[in-house]
């Protein structure tokens, strides 16, 4: 039998892409959609795949459609109430929402234990982005200076991106100590140098025409090394989302990061 999935945030760009991906996979079945913008009871699936129940409110909806997995691409303020509700009802979770705090992740892990469900939480579901972070970890010990530049579309709600934060933390952990962050004698325009996490310089760009892009630039005397990844379509995230849906129904507890599913 196919794995039954509800998409939370279905009217958004990522939610719509997830629904399209579900329709293309015979092992998965979209059984419901939830979004605050829902104005009718049913949502038409892409490419004439029919209709599914559509609701602005998750309360009572999960019991009605009985999914195996809830896929969440919303905002932190919507994600955490949805997690609490789904875990209590025994629904597994795949979460791509960024901006979750360490406390949020800890709560998700606790709710999984209490509800005996699985959850995959990933800052980025692009396989290429996950490999970029892995490569950055491998080289972190050989450089003392690093800057991360992440670029996204103008509608992205948070900065820096979850991927940029995950990259910085992974590099510091792999290196075993902070990077060196050059001190300034003068900053003529406040904020020009961006932010920094344990010596990792962080910069966020928000512009129309961008989707999701990141450069990790490491420096040493006489040389630099740049690791770059570009997502030019939201389709790039779907293989990772589909992998997470198929895996989460076979595990209990929290899996953080797509790299765990890839065995990195």
N, C-alpha and C positions, 0 to 999 in steps of 0.2 A: 504494500500500500504506500502511496506517496506521503511524504512528510507535509503536514498541513501547517500553513504559515499565515500569520496576521502581520501586516506592515503598519507600524506606528509612524506617522509622518508621511502618509501615502500621497498627499497632495504636493509635497515638496519635490525638488528635482531629483534628489537621491532616492526618495521613496518611489517615485515613478519609474526610475531605472531599475530598482529592485523588483517591482511588479513585472516589468518586461522580462527580466532575467528568470523569474519564477515560471513564467509562461513558456519559456523555451526549454525548460528542464523537465523531463517526464517523471523524475523522481520526486518532484516538489509540486505542491498545489497551494495557490493563494486562496484562502477561504474567507478573508476579511481584510478591511482597510479602516484605519482610524486617522482622523485629522481634524483639528479644530475648525478647519474651513469647510468641513462636510456640510452640504446644504440639501442633500437628498439621501435616500435610504440605500441606494446601490451605486457602485462605481463601475464604469465600463473598463474592462481590461484592454491592453493594447492589442492591435492586430486582430480584433474581432474574436477574442478568446472568451467572450461572454461577460457576465456581471458578477460582482461579489458584494456582500453586505458592506455598507459604508456608514460610519458613525463618527460624530464629533467627540464622543465620550467612551473611554475604555471600560468604565464601570458597567458591569453587567454584560458587556459585549463578548468578553472571552468565554464566559459560561455558555453563551448562545451559539458561538461558532466552533468552540472546542478545538483550538489549535494545539499543535505540538511545540511550535516555536513562535515567539514574538520578535520581530526584527524592528529595531528602534533607530531611526535617524531623525532626531528632533533637536531639542535644546535641553540643557541640564535640568532646567526647572520642570520640564515635562517628562524627562527620562526617569528620574528617581521615583516619582509617584507610580509610574507605569511598572517599574521593576518591582516595587513593593506589592502591587496588585497581582502581577503575573506570577511571581514566585510563590505567593500565598495560594494560588490556584493550580500550582504544579506545571506551569508553562515555562519551557526553556527559553533562554534569552540570547539574542545576538545584538550587540550594541555598538553602533558606529558613531554615536554622539560624542563630540569633543567637549572639553571644558569641565570634565568630571574631576573632582578633587581626590586626593588620596583617601580622605574620609569617605567619599562616595564609593570608591572602589572597595574599601573595607566593609562598608555596609552591604554592597552587592555580594561580596564573598560570604558574609554572615547569612544573608537572606537565602542564598543558594543552599547552604548547609541546612538551614531550618526548613526550607521547602523541598529539599531533596531533588533539586533541579540543577541543570548545567547552564553556564553562561560563558559566552565568548565576548570579551570587551577588547576592542582594538582601536587605537588612535587613527590607524590608516589600514584600509583593506586592500590597497594596491600591492600586489606582489613585488613590483619594482621598488616601491617606497620602503617596504620591509627589508629588501635586500640592500638598499642604500644605507639603512641604519646598521645593518650587519657589517657592511664594509667599513663604515665609519668607526665602529667599535674595534675592528681589526687593526686599524692604523692609528688609533688614538694614542697608544703608548709611545709612538715614535715622534710625536710633535708636541710642542709646548703651547702653541697658539692656535686658536680656531674661532671662526665666525660662522654662524648659520644664518642664511638669508632665505626666508620663506615668502612665497608670493601666491596670493589667492585672489579670487574674484571679489568685487566690491561688496557683495552681500554676505560675506562670511562674518559670523557674529562675534568670534573671539580672536584674540591675538595675544601671544603668538599661537600658532597652530598646535594642536595636540601632537602632531608628528614632530614638529621642531622641538617641543619640550621633551618628548620621548628620546629623540636623537641626542640632545644635550645630556640628559641623565644617563643614557646608556654609555656615552663616551667617557664621562667622568667615572662611572663605575668600572669600565674596562681599564681605564688609565690608573685608577686607584688613588687619585688625588686631583685637586682642581687644576685647571689650565691657568696659564699666566694671562692676565688681562691688562693691557697697557694703560698706565695712568696718564691722565691728561693734565696739563697745566692750565688749559683754558678751553672752554666749550662755548663758542660764540652764540650758538643757538641751542637752547636746552633740548635734550633728547636726541641730538644728532647721532650720538654713538649707539642709540638703542638701549636695550637692556642686557643683562648678563646673568648667567646661572653658573656659579662656581667657575668663573673665568671663561665660560663659553659665551661669546658675543651673540646677541639675538636681534634680528631685524625682521620686521613684517612689512610687506608691500600689499596694498589693496587697490586693484584697478580693474575696470571693465576690460574684457578680452583675455583675462587670465582664468585658469581653472584651479590647478594645484601644482605648485612647483617648489623645489627646494634645492639649495646649494649648500654644501658643507665645504668650507675653504680652510685648509690647514696650512700653517706657515712655519718655515724654519729658515735659517740663514741661507740666502741664495736660491730658495725654491718655495713653491707652493704646490699643494695637491688639492684638486677640486673633485668632489663627488656630487653628481647632479642627477636629479630625477624630475621628469615632467609628466604629469597626467593631462592629456589634451582632450579627454572625454571621460565622462562618468562611467562609461562602460569598463574602464580600466579597473574599477573597484569590484566589479561583479564576480569574477572568479573567486576572489577571497571571501566575499559574502556567501556565495553558494557553498564553498568549502566549509565555512563556519557553521552554516545551517545543518549540513549533513553530519558534521562531527558532534555538534552540541547535544544531539539527541542520544548520543552514546556515552556521554560523560556525566559525572556529577561534580558540582563545585565550579569554581571560577578558573577560566583560562584567560590570562591577560596577554594580548598581543598575538598577532597572526604568526609571528616567528615561532611560537610554540607549536602551532599546527604544522609548520613547515619543517620542524626539527632543527632549527638553527640555534 
